[in-house]
Every structure is written in structure tokens, then in C-alpha cells.
């Protein structure tokens, strides 16, 4: 098992969510925020001038939530230009120079050329690094998954995340095996499928050894993403669930 026995449900914080709850602490979105024990600050969804103060603002609305700071590239479902991927180090430097900073930063696997520089910045603030992979076409082979884990261990990443498109009822079995083998090597570990046949894996992966998963606050940002309230309920029920189909049944409850 990962170093932490806690299961982390991550909700994405973008401009609409943050503005709504800052304007009205009783806004319905506050219920969604309260269902999460971790929040992903999607810097790429905000105006760059706002980036340095985002961690402080999110800390104010959710002081107990673990923060994961992400500048997501367009090819991985974000808004930051792919051809400017190498320009993020100075931006992260500004974020990490503030009084409040995220406990984690997310760096894509294909940008590991920036890992050493990001690590040197992050270490100064005791911020950890999660290496992520997003595959919007398929679940990688077992060999490809093992290679990904080895890449992450080679650079001594603190966390690993893979979200991959599931195209059949059995595709996520590889992700479950991956979690059983490799989750113990990382503080945070996520391995789940996207798409309709991947929905249950967003919770069932926690049964297989992962300790990190993601749900939607408001609009879903990835194929098959489930809202955080349904996710939170299924996670609470997880000790009594026996199959991925049981997770789907939990999602179906009103």
C-alpha cells in the first residue's frame, strides 16, 4: 500500500468554482468542496496574473484539503499551450515563492526533462511531485505500465497518476494489476480508466491499492468523470462493495 492509508478524493478548482464560493460561502458548490479531502488547483484555467495567490485563496475556502497544483498542457486535457511546455519552470517558481503553496505539483511523464529543475524548486518548500500520464485512446499494455512506473521511480517521483481510456469491460484489469504491483512505491498513486467502462475504476482502484482518485465539481473535465458527491458516497461504501459492478450500483443511487 502507499505510504498514506488515507484515500484522497480530488476535486478540480477552476475560476467558476472559486469565484462562486468566495462570493457566497453558502453556495451549493461548498457542499462539493466539503466532500473532497484534496483539491486540484488548475492554474491553466486561470489568468496567469492570479496564479501566485491561488493557493492562499483555496486554503481559505478549504483549509484542511490537500492541494495539488497543476499547469495542464492542452494535449493532456488542459489549457496551457503544448509548444510552451518548457516555459513552465519560471511560472512554478513564482507560485512556489508565495507564502501559501500547494503540497503537491503535477508534472506530465513526457515532460520529465523538467523534473530535476522542478524538484530543486519544490524541495525548498517541501512540496512533492506527482508524475502523471493521460492516454485518451487506450489503456497501455502491462509492459508500458511497468515502464511508466520505472520512469517515475528512476527520477524518484513522490507520486504517480495514470488516467487511460477504457474501451472494454476488461481494460481496467491491467490498471488494477498495475496498482497492486506498484502503488506501494509511491506516497500518492492513482490508476483508473476514463470513459463509460472506466467509471467504476475511479473508486474500485482504491480497493486494489491506489489511494488517489478524482471527481468532478460541476462540469466533468474528463470522459466518464463522476461528480464528487457520488464518488464520496461510493468511497464510504467501499469496504462493503465486492465488485466494480457494486460501485456502478452505488453511483446509480439518487
C-alpha positions in Angstrom: 0.0 0.0 0.0 1.1 3.6 -0.5 2.7 5.4 2.4 -0.6 7.1 3.3 -3.6 4.9 4.3 -6.0 7.8 3.6 -8.0 7.7 0.4 -7.8 11.1 -1.3 -10.8 12.3 -3.4 -9.6 15.2 -5.5 -12.0 17.9 -6.9 -10.9 20.3 -9.5 -10.9 24.0 -8.7 -11.3 26.4 -11.6 -12.3 30.1 -11.8 -16.1 29.4 -11.7 -15.9 27.2 -8.6 -13.5 29.5 -6.7 -15.4 32.7 -7.6 -18.8 31.2 -6.6 -17.7 30.1 -3.1 -15.7 33.3 -2.5 -18.8 35.3 -3.3 -21.1 33.2 -1.2 -19.8 30.7 1.4 -23.2 29.1 1.4 -23.2 28.5 -2.3 -24.2 24.9 -3.2 -20.6 24.3 -4.6 -19.4 24.4 -1.0 -21.1 21.0 -0.4 -18.9 19.6 -3.3 -15.8 21.2 -1.9 -16.6 19.7 1.5 -16.8 16.2 0.0 -13.2 16.4 -1.1 -10.1 16.0 1.1 -7.9 17.1 -1.7 -8.3 19.8 -4.4 -6.5 20.3 -7.7 -5.8 23.9 -8.5 -5.9 24.1 -12.2 -3.7 27.0 -12.8 -4.1 26.7 -16.6 -7.8 27.6 -16.2 -7.0 30.9 -14.5 -5.5 34.2 -15.7 -1.7 34.0 -15.1 -1.7 37.2 -13.0 -3.9 35.3 -10.5 -1.6 32.3 -10.1 0.6 33.4 -7.2 -2.3 33.9 -4.8 -4.4 30.9 -5.8 -3.1 28.5 -3.1 -3.9 31.1 -0.4 -7.4 31.6 -1.8 -8.1 27.9 -2.0 -6.6 27.4 1.5 -9.1 30.0 2.8 -12.2 28.1 1.5 -10.8 24.6 2.3 -8.1 24.9 5.0 -7.9 21.1 5.6 -7.7 20.0 1.9 -4.5 18.7 0.4 -3.6 20.9 -2.6 -2.3 19.6 -6.0 -1.1 22.4 -8.2 -1.4 21.7 -12.0 -0.5 23.6 -15.1 -2.0 21.1 -17.5 -1.0 21.0 -21.2 -3.6 21.1 -24.0 -2.6 17.6 -25.1 -3.5 16.2 -21.7 -6.8 18.0 -21.4 -5.7 21.4 -20.2 -5.4 24.9 -21.5 -1.7 25.5 -21.4 -0.2 25.5 -24.9 1.8 22.4 -25.8 4.5 24.3 -27.5 5.2 26.3 -24.4 5.5 23.2 -22.1 9.2 24.0 -21.4 8.3 27.5 -20.2 6.5 26.4 -17.0 9.5 26.4 -14.7 9.6 30.2 -14.2 5.8 30.1 -13.6 6.2 27.3 -11.0 9.0 29.4 -9.4 6.6 32.3 -8.9 3.9 30.0 -7.5 6.4 28.5 -5.0 7.7 31.9 -3.9 4.5 32.7 -2.2 3.6 32.2 1.5 1.0 29.6 0.7 1.9 26.9 -1.8 0.4 23.5 -2.9 1.7 20.4 -1.1 2.0 18.7 -4.5 2.7 19.6 -8.1 1.7 17.6 -11.1 4.2 17.1 -14.0 3.4 15.0 -17.1 5.6 12.0 -17.9 6.6 13.3 -21.3 7.9 16.4 -19.6 10.4 14.6 -17.3 13.1 16.7 -18.8 11.9 19.4 -16.4 11.8 17.1 -13.3 15.2 18.0 -11.9 14.6 21.7 -12.1 11.1 21.4 -10.7 12.4 19.2 -7.9 15.0 21.8 -6.9 12.3 24.4 -6.6 9.8 22.1 -4.9 12.3 20.9 -2.3 12.7 24.4 -1.0 9.1 24.4 0.0 8.8 20.7 0.9 6.4 20.3 -2.0 6.2 16.8 -3.5 5.9 15.9 -7.2 3.3 13.7 -8.8 4.1 12.4 -12.3 1.1 11.9 -14.5 0.2 10.2 -17.7 -3.0 10.7 -19.7 -3.9 8.4 -22.5 -7.2 9.4 -24.3 -7.1 6.4 -26.7 -6.5 3.3 -24.7 -5.2 1.6 -21.5 -1.5 0.9 -22.1 -0.1 -2.7 -22.1 1.2 -4.2 -18.9 4.8 -3.6 -20.2 4.1 0.0 -20.9 2.6 0.5 -17.5 5.6 -1.1 -15.8 7.9 1.1 -17.9 5.9 4.2 -16.7 6.4 3.1 -13.0 10.1 2.6 -13.6 10.4 6.1 -15.2 8.8 7.5 -12.1 11.0 5.6 -9.7 14.1 6.5 -11.7 13.6 10.2 -11.1 12.4 9.5 -7.5 8.9 10.9 -8.0 6.8 11.0 -4.9 3.5 10.2 -6.6 2.2 8.6 -9.8 -1.1 9.1 -11.7 -2.4 7.4 -14.8 -5.8 8.1 -16.4 -6.3 6.0 -19.5 -9.3 5.5 -21.8 -11.1 2.2 -21.2 -12.7 0.7 -24.3 -14.0 -2.6 -22.9 -15.2 -4.1 -19.6 -11.8 -5.8 -19.0 -9.4 -2.9 -19.9 -9.2 -1.7 -16.3 -8.0 -5.1 -15.1 -4.5 -4.0 -16.3 -4.7 -0.9 -14.2 -5.8 -2.9 -11.1 -2.8 -5.2 -11.6 -0.6 -2.2 -12.0 -1.9 -0.7 -8.7 -1.4 -4.0 -6.8 2.3 -4.2 -8.0 3.4 -0.6 -7.9 1.2 1.5 -5.5 3.4 0.6 -2.5 6.3 2.6 -4.1 4.6 6.0 -4.0 3.1 8.3 -1.5 0.2 9.1 -3.8 -0.9 6.7 -6.5 -3.8 6.8 -9.0 -4.6 4.3 -11.8 -8.1 4.5 -13.3 -9.9 4.3 -16.6 -11.7 7.1 -18.4 -14.9 6.6 -20.5 -18.1 4.8 -19.6 -16.4 1.4 -18.9 -13.8 3.2 -16.8 -16.2 4.8 -14.4 -16.2 2.1 -11.7 -12.4 2.0 -11.7 -12.3 5.6 -10.3 -13.4 4.0 -7.0 -12.6 0.3 -7.4 -8.9 1.2 -8.0 -8.8 2.3 -4.3 -9.7 -1.3 -3.4 -6.8 -2.5 -5.5 -4.1 -0.4 -3.8 -4.4 3.1 -5.1 -5.1 6.0 -2.7 -5.9 8.8 -5.1 -8.8 9.4 -7.3 -10.6 12.4 -9.0 -14.2 13.5 -9.2 -15.9 16.5 -10.8 -17.2 19.7 -9.2 -19.7 21.0 -11.6 -18.9 20.2 -15.3 -17.0 17.0 -15.9 -13.5 17.7 -17.2 -12.6 14.2 -18.4 -14.6 11.4 -20.2 -16.5 9.3 -17.6 -15.7 11.6 -14.7 -18.2 11.2 -11.8 -19.4 14.0 -9.6 -17.6 14.2 -6.2 -20.8 13.6 -4.1 -21.4 10.2 -5.8 -17.7 9.5 -5.6 -17.6 10.3 -1.9 -20.6 8.0 -1.2 -19.1 5.1 -3.1 -15.8 5.5 -1.3 -17.6 5.4 2.1 -19.4 2.3 1.0 -16.2 0.7 -0.5 -15.5 -1.7 2.4 -18.8 -3.3 1.8 -18.5 -3.4 -2.0 -17.3 -6.6 -3.6 -17.0 -5.9 -7.4 -16.7 -3.0 -9.8 -20.4 -3.6 -10.6 -21.2 -2.8 -7.0 -19.5 0.6 -7.5 -21.7 1.3 -10.5 -24.8 0.5 -8.4 -23.6 3.0 -5.8 -23.2 5.6 -8.5 -26.8 5.0 -9.6 -28.3 5.8 -6.3 -30.1 9.1 -6.1 
